């Protein structure tokens, strides 16, 4: 078993049981406790687990939904690589819907200064960063702003998107799986994301591999509705194949 596969097994067990123990994992996976401790360190650095004495617990037990600030501080290099790959999907002179989130914010940071682009977003931080950019025709979606994500959500946001058609929607997600599609913990956030998916000719999901196999309360899209998933090379090959079989192209950065 490769390290990435083992780490995904550990993360799945932690999310199912609420806690994992080093000794039990070492026995179950037939590796040394030192190997498990290294795996837990990697998962903690990704922001997926929090180390505790003798094992680890999933971050979901510590906060129901990580804040944008906390997510922006984790896996920074990975998110920048994903963002750089997503830029190739954004047509110069075209239109793009930008979802809220730490990975989509990385895309904003990497947009060329001289790009001509129509941007529609429900992200207050993204709109703030793009306001006044000479080539950017910026539209901001209104609605109730969730402090945890900095996103305008709910019925107002969804209604604003009903009459919109864009070239590409770049969507973030809290969870992605072949069985359940794209999910998020908040109902109003799901409503806004669903409207974005419906408004786009092409749907690109930008997500790091720690979200794979994770299912949250509200589904906002099936994988059949997604054209491309851009993630990182830590995604296990068998998981990538499961996602591809469900519909989208899957590429790693």
Sine and cosine of phi, psi and omega as CSV:
sin_phi,cos_phi,sin_psi,cos_psi,sin_omega,cos_omega
0.00,0.00,0.78,-0.62,0.04,-1.00
-0.95,0.32,0.36,-0.93,-0.04,-1.00
-0.86,0.52,-0.66,0.75,-0.02,-1.00
-0.90,0.43,-0.62,0.78,0.03,-1.00
-0.92,0.40,-0.66,0.75,0.01,-1.00
-0.89,0.45,-0.67,0.74,-0.01,-1.00
-0.91,0.41,-0.59,0.81,0.06,-1.00
-0.93,0.37,-0.58,0.82,0.09,-1.00
-0.89,0.45,-0.68,0.73,0.00,-1.00
-0.89,0.45,-0.70,0.72,-0.02,-1.00
-0.90,0.43,-0.67,0.75,0.02,-1.00
-0.89,0.46,-0.66,0.75,0.01,-1.00
-0.91,0.42,-0.66,0.76,0.01,-1.00
-0.89,0.45,-0.65,0.76,-0.02,-1.00
-0.96,0.30,-0.49,0.87,0.04,-1.00
-0.97,0.24,-0.73,0.69,-0.10,-1.00
-1.00,-0.03,-0.29,0.96,-0.04,-1.00
1.00,0.06,-0.14,0.99,-0.02,-1.00
-0.18,-0.98,0.52,-0.85,0.13,-0.99
-0.78,-0.63,0.51,-0.86,0.01,-1.00
-0.92,-0.39,0.64,-0.76,-0.05,-1.00
-0.86,0.51,-0.76,0.65,-0.07,-1.00
-0.88,0.47,-0.70,0.72,-0.02,-1.00
-0.91,0.41,-0.65,0.76,0.02,-1.00
-0.91,0.42,-0.66,0.75,0.01,-1.00
-0.86,0.51,-0.68,0.73,0.03,-1.00
-0.91,0.41,-0.72,0.69,-0.08,-1.00
-0.92,0.39,-0.56,0.83,-0.08,-1.00
-0.98,-0.19,0.00,1.00,0.07,-1.00
0.85,0.52,0.72,0.70,0.08,-1.00
-0.73,-0.68,0.10,-1.00,-0.01,-1.00
-0.98,0.18,0.41,-0.91,0.09,-1.00
-0.85,0.53,-0.54,0.84,0.01,-1.00
-0.90,0.43,-0.61,0.79,0.05,-1.00
-0.90,0.44,-0.69,0.73,0.03,-1.00
-0.89,0.46,-0.67,0.75,0.01,-1.00
-0.88,0.47,-0.63,0.78,0.06,-1.00
-0.90,0.43,-0.65,0.76,0.05,-1.00
-0.88,0.48,-0.68,0.74,-0.01,-1.00
-0.91,0.42,-0.59,0.81,0.05,-1.00
-0.90,0.44,-0.68,0.73,0.03,-1.00
-0.88,0.47,-0.71,0.71,-0.02,-1.00
-0.92,0.40,-0.55,0.83,0.06,-1.00
-0.94,0.35,-0.64,0.76,0.02,-1.00
-0.89,0.45,-0.49,0.87,0.06,-1.00
-0.98,0.20,-0.20,0.98,-0.03,-1.00
1.00,0.06,0.26,0.97,-0.05,-1.00
-1.00,-0.04,-0.57,0.82,-0.01,-1.00
-0.79,-0.61,0.34,-0.94,0.15,-0.99
-0.87,-0.50,0.84,-0.54,-0.01,-1.00
-0.92,0.39,0.68,-0.73,0.13,-0.99
-0.73,-0.68,0.15,-0.99,-0.05,-1.00
-0.86,0.51,0.86,-0.51,0.06,-1.00
1.00,0.09,-0.04,1.00,-0.04,-1.00
0.03,-1.00,-0.65,-0.76,-0.04,-1.00
-0.33,-0.94,0.34,-0.94,0.08,-1.00
-0.78,-0.63,0.50,-0.87,0.02,-1.00
-0.94,0.35,0.53,-0.85,-0.03,-1.00
-0.89,0.45,-0.39,0.92,0.01,-1.00
-0.87,0.50,-0.43,0.90,0.04,-1.00
-0.97,0.24,-0.33,0.94,-0.05,-1.00
-1.00,-0.02,-0.59,0.81,0.08,-1.00
-0.51,-0.86,0.68,-0.73,-0.09,-1.00
-0.87,0.50,-0.59,0.80,0.02,-1.00
-0.52,-0.85,0.86,-0.51,-0.01,-1.00
-0.87,0.50,0.58,-0.81,0.03,-1.00
-0.95,0.31,0.31,-0.95,0.04,-1.00
-0.87,0.50,-0.64,0.77,-0.01,-1.00
-0.89,0.46,-0.69,0.72,-0.02,-1.00
-0.94,0.35,-0.60,0.80,0.02,-1.00
-0.94,0.34,-0.57,0.82,-0.01,-1.00
-0.92,0.39,-0.37,0.93,-0.03,-1.00
-1.00,0.00,-0.06,1.00,-0.02,-1.00
-0.94,-0.34,0.60,-0.80,0.07,-1.00
0.79,0.61,0.69,0.72,-0.12,-0.99
-0.87,0.49,-0.72,0.69,-0.03,-1.00
-0.90,0.44,-0.63,0.77,0.02,-1.00
-0.89,0.46,-0.72,0.69,-0.03,-1.00
-0.91,0.42,-0.56,0.83,0.05,-1.00
-0.93,0.37,-0.60,0.80,0.05,-1.00
-0.91,0.40,-0.68,0.74,0.04,-1.00
-0.88,0.47,-0.71,0.70,-0.02,-1.00
-0.87,0.50,-0.67,0.75,0.00,-1.00
-0.89,0.46,-0.61,0.79,0.03,-1.00
-0.94,0.34,-0.61,0.79,0.00,-1.00
-0.91,0.41,-0.52,0.86,0.00,-1.00
-0.83,0.56,-0.52,0.85,0.01,-1.00
-0.92,0.39,-0.28,0.96,-0.02,-1.00
-1.00,-0.08,-0.10,1.00,-0.06,-1.00
-0.99,-0.14,0.91,-0.41,-0.09,-1.00
-0.98,0.22,0.81,-0.58,0.09,-1.00
-0.87,0.50,0.72,-0.69,-0.04,-1.00
0.99,0.14,-0.02,1.00,-0.02,-1.00
-0.99,-0.16,-0.37,-0.93,-0.04,-1.00
-0.78,-0.62,0.60,-0.80,-0.03,-1.00
-0.64,-0.76,0.67,-0.75,0.17,-0.99
-0.99,-0.12,0.84,-0.54,0.01,-1.00
-0.94,-0.33,0.88,-0.47,0.08,-1.00
-0.96,0.30,0.20,-0.98,0.11,-0.99
-0.99,0.14,0.30,-0.95,0.07,-1.00
0.69,-0.72,0.27,-0.96,-0.07,-1.00
-0.95,0.33,-0.57,0.82,0.01,-1.00
-0.96,0.29,-0.66,0.75,0.05,-1.00
-0.92,0.38,-0.51,0.86,0.08,-1.00
-0.91,0.41,-0.56,0.83,0.08,-1.00
-0.90,0.44,-0.55,0.83,0.07,-1.00
-0.90,0.43,-0.70,0.72,0.04,-1.00
-0.83,0.55,-0.69,0.72,-0.04,-1.00
-0.91,0.42,-0.44,0.90,-0.06,-1.00
-0.99,-0.14,-0.08,1.00,0.00,-1.00
-0.86,0.51,0.78,-0.63,0.02,-1.00
-0.84,0.55,0.60,-0.80,-0.07,-1.00
-0.91,0.41,-0.41,0.91,-0.07,-1.00
-0.97,-0.22,0.22,0.97,-0.05,-1.00
-0.96,0.29,0.63,-0.78,0.14,-0.99
-0.98,-0.17,0.86,-0.51,-0.16,-0.99
-0.33,-0.94,0.64,-0.77,0.19,-0.98
-1.00,-0.09,0.84,-0.54,-0.04,-1.00
-0.89,-0.47,0.80,-0.60,0.12,-0.99
-0.89,-0.45,0.79,-0.61,-0.07,-1.00
-0.57,-0.82,0.47,-0.89,0.14,-0.99
-0.96,-0.29,0.16,0.99,-0.03,-1.00
-1.00,-0.07,0.89,-0.46,0.04,-1.00
-0.89,0.45,-0.70,0.71,0.04,-1.00
-0.88,0.47,-0.63,0.78,0.01,-1.00
-0.91,0.41,-0.70,0.72,0.00,-1.00
-0.89,0.46,-0.65,0.76,0.01,-1.00
-0.89,0.45,-0.64,0.77,-0.02,-1.00
-0.94,0.33,-0.49,0.87,-0.08,-1.00
-1.00,-0.09,-0.29,0.96,-0.03,-1.00
-0.86,0.51,0.77,-0.64,0.03,-1.00
1.00,0.05,-0.07,1.00,0.03,-1.00
-0.94,0.35,0.80,-0.60,-0.10,-1.00
-0.90,0.44,0.47,0.88,-0.37,-0.93
-0.07,-1.00,-0.22,0.97,-0.04,-1.00
-0.99,-0.13,0.88,-0.47,0.14,-0.99
-1.00,-0.06,0.97,-0.24,-0.23,-0.97
-0.97,-0.23,0.76,-0.65,0.13,-0.99
-0.85,-0.53,0.73,-0.68,0.04,-1.00
-0.92,-0.38,0.73,-0.68,-0.01,-1.00
-0.99,0.13,0.73,-0.68,-0.01,-1.00
-1.00,0.02,0.15,-0.99,0.02,-1.00
0.57,-0.82,-0.09,-1.00,0.06,-1.00
-0.95,0.30,0.76,-0.65,-0.03,-1.00
-1.00,-0.03,0.85,-0.52,0.08,-1.00
-0.99,0.14,0.85,-0.52,-0.02,-1.00
-0.89,0.47,-0.55,0.84,-0.08,-1.00
-0.93,0.35,-0.47,0.88,-0.01,-1.00
-0.88,-0.48,-0.22,0.97,-0.06,-1.00
0.94,0.35,0.45,0.90,-0.08,-1.00
-0.93,-0.37,0.63,-0.77,0.17,-0.99
-0.99,0.14,0.80,-0.60,-0.15,-0.99
-0.70,-0.72,0.05,-1.00,0.12,-0.99
1.00,-0.05,-0.26,-0.97,-0.13,-0.99
-0.89,0.46,-0.66,0.75,0.02,-1.00
-0.86,0.51,-0.71,0.70,0.00,-1.00
-0.89,0.45,-0.72,0.70,-0.01,-1.00
-0.90,0.45,-0.66,0.76,-0.01,-1.00
-0.90,0.43,-0.62,0.79,0.00,-1.00
-0.89,0.45,-0.44,0.90,-0.06,-1.00
-1.00,-0.03,-0.11,0.99,-0.07,-1.00
-0.89,0.46,-0.55,0.83,-0.03,-1.00
-0.98,-0.20,0.34,0.94,-0.08,-1.00
-0.94,-0.34,0.65,-0.76,0.15,-0.99
-0.75,-0.66,0.86,-0.52,-0.03,-1.00
-0.86,-0.51,0.30,-0.95,0.03,-1.00
-0.92,0.38,-0.74,0.68,-0.11,-0.99
-0.64,-0.77,0.66,-0.75,0.22,-0.98
-0.93,-0.38,0.78,-0.62,0.07,-1.00
-0.96,-0.27,0.91,-0.41,-0.17,-0.99
-0.90,-0.44,0.68,-0.73,0.16,-0.99
-0.99,-0.13,0.27,-0.96,-0.01,-1.00
-0.50,-0.87,0.49,-0.87,0.09,-1.00
-1.00,0.08,-0.43,0.91,0.00,-1.00
-0.51,-0.86,0.53,-0.85,0.06,-1.00
-0.57,-0.82,0.77,-0.63,0.04,-1.00
-0.49,-0.87,0.43,-0.90,0.02,-1.00
-0.90,0.43,-0.54,0.84,-0.07,-1.00
-0.98,0.20,-0.63,0.77,-0.16,-0.99
-0.92,-0.40,-0.15,0.99,0.00,-1.00
0.98,0.18,-0.67,-0.74,-0.06,-1.00
-0.97,-0.26,0.77,-0.64,-0.09,-1.00
-0.69,-0.72,0.35,-0.94,0.00,-1.00
-0.50,-0.87,0.45,-0.90,-0.07,-1.00
-0.95,0.31,-0.40,0.92,-0.18,-0.98
-0.96,-0.28,0.74,-0.68,-0.05,-1.00
-0.91,0.42,-0.69,0.72,-0.02,-1.00
-0.92,0.39,-0.59,0.81,0.06,-1.00
-0.91,0.41,-0.64,0.77,0.03,-1.00
-0.89,0.46,-0.63,0.78,0.00,-1.00
-0.88,0.47,-0.68,0.73,0.01,-1.00
-0.92,0.38,-0.68,0.74,0.01,-1.00
-0.90,0.44,-0.65,0.76,0.02,-1.00
-0.88,0.48,-0.66,0.75,0.02,-1.00
-0.91,0.42,-0.58,0.81,0.04,-1.00
-0.91,0.41,-0.70,0.71,0.03,-1.00
-0.85,0.53,-0.69,0.72,-0.04,-1.00
-0.93,0.37,-0.39,0.92,-0.08,-1.00
-1.00,0.03,-0.10,1.00,-0.16,-0.99
-0.95,-0.31,0.60,-0.80,0.14,-0.99
-0.95,0.32,-0.55,0.83,-0.03,-1.00
-0.70,-0.71,0.75,-0.66,-0.05,-1.00
-0.92,-0.38,0.85,-0.53,0.03,-1.00
-0.90,-0.44,0.82,-0.57,0.05,-1.00
-0.98,-0.18,0.83,-0.56,0.02,-1.00
-0.94,-0.33,0.93,-0.36,-0.08,-1.00
-0.46,-0.89,0.62,-0.78,0.08,-1.00
-0.99,0.17,0.30,-0.95,-0.17,-0.98
-0.92,0.38,-0.28,0.96,0.01,-1.00
-0.91,0.42,-0.31,0.95,-0.01,-1.00
-0.99,0.10,-0.21,0.98,-0.07,-1.00
-0.92,0.38,0.71,-0.71,0.00,-1.00
0.99,0.14,0.01,1.00,-0.03,-1.00
-0.99,-0.14,0.74,-0.67,0.03,-1.00
-0.85,-0.52,0.77,-0.64,0.02,-1.00
-0.94,-0.35,-0.05,-1.00,-0.20,-0.98
-0.92,0.40,-0.63,0.78,-0.15,-0.99
-0.90,-0.43,0.86,-0.51,0.08,-1.00
-1.00,0.02,0.71,-0.70,0.01,-1.00
-0.89,-0.46,-0.17,0.99,0.07,-1.00
-0.30,-0.95,0.50,-0.87,0.18,-0.98
-1.00,0.01,0.29,-0.96,0.03,-1.00
-0.94,0.35,-0.38,0.93,0.07,-1.00
-0.90,0.43,-0.41,0.91,0.01,-1.00
-1.00,0.07,-0.07,1.00,-0.06,-1.00
-0.97,-0.23,0.70,-0.71,0.03,-1.00
-1.00,0.00,-0.62,0.79,-0.11,-0.99
-0.55,-0.84,0.70,-0.71,0.16,-0.99
-0.92,-0.39,0.84,-0.54,0.07,-1.00
-0.95,-0.32,0.87,-0.50,-0.05,-1.00
-0.67,-0.74,-0.31,-0.95,-0.05,-1.00
-0.91,-0.41,0.19,-0.98,-0.14,-0.99
-0.95,0.30,-0.07,1.00,0.09,-1.00
-0.97,0.24,-0.18,0.98,0.03,-1.00
-0.92,0.39,0.81,-0.59,-0.01,-1.00
-0.89,0.45,0.56,-0.83,-0.06,-1.00
-0.86,0.51,-0.65,0.76,-0.04,-1.00
-0.93,0.37,-0.54,0.84,0.06,-1.00
-0.93,0.36,-0.67,0.74,0.04,-1.00
-0.86,0.50,-0.65,0.76,0.00,-1.00
-0.92,0.39,-0.60,0.80,0.06,-1.00
-0.89,0.46,-0.67,0.75,0.02,-1.00
-0.91,0.41,-0.69,0.72,0.01,-1.00
-0.88,0.48,-0.66,0.75,-0.01,-1.00
-0.89,0.46,-0.42,0.91,0.00,-1.00
-0.99,0.10,-0.13,0.99,0.08,-1.00
0.53,-0.85,-0.85,0.53,-0.19,-0.98
-0.99,0.12,0.32,-0.95,0.26,-0.97
-0.95,0.31,0.60,-0.80,0.01,-1.00
-0.80,-0.59,0.84,-0.55,0.04,-1.00
-0.80,-0.60,0.46,-0.89,0.01,-1.00
-0.90,-0.43,0.50,-0.87,-0.02,-1.00
-0.84,-0.54,0.00,0.00,0.00,0.00
